[in-house]
Amino acid sequence: MAKLKRFFSPSAGAFYSEAVHGPRQIRDPEGGKLIANPACTIPADAVRVTDSQFEQLFAAQAEGKQITWTGSRLRAVDPKPDGAQVEAANRTRRNKLLLASDWTQLPDAPLSPEQRAAWSTYRQQLRDLKLAQPLPESAWPKAPEGTH
């Protein structure tokens, strides 16, 4: 019995098997040579994977990882969030920080005028953030010290 051959197509982001999608090559009935199988539905860019690679990559894909082809190697990586996801996450974080500091702008907040001004500046910096792009931790303004 022939060994089951498995493949991964980077363009389709999917696994393929000769048992399901047809062998890539068949014997020419006239000459006996191996020829391309016209009935094979495995994409041309699909690369062969070993059984252990298949098990590891398939498990990683089931956990939400994305399989990528880098150079000459398949890897499981965390998917990059799209722009809408980045903006939504940044907006949620920014709104939580604003909400947590709302008290600093109340007229009876126990703050000096300097502390109130520092909090007001901090809150404006939060509002001025460009939320549509990934923001490193260093891009987020720091809350004023000693007034929490």
Secondary structure, DSSP 8 states (H G I E B T S, - for coil): -----EEEETTTTEEEEHHHH--SEEE-TTT--EEE-TT--S-TT-EEE-HHHHHHHHHHHHTT-EEEEETTEEEEE-----HHHHHHHHHHHHHHHHHHTGGGGSTT-S--HHHHHHHHHHHHHHHHS-TTS---GGGS----TT--
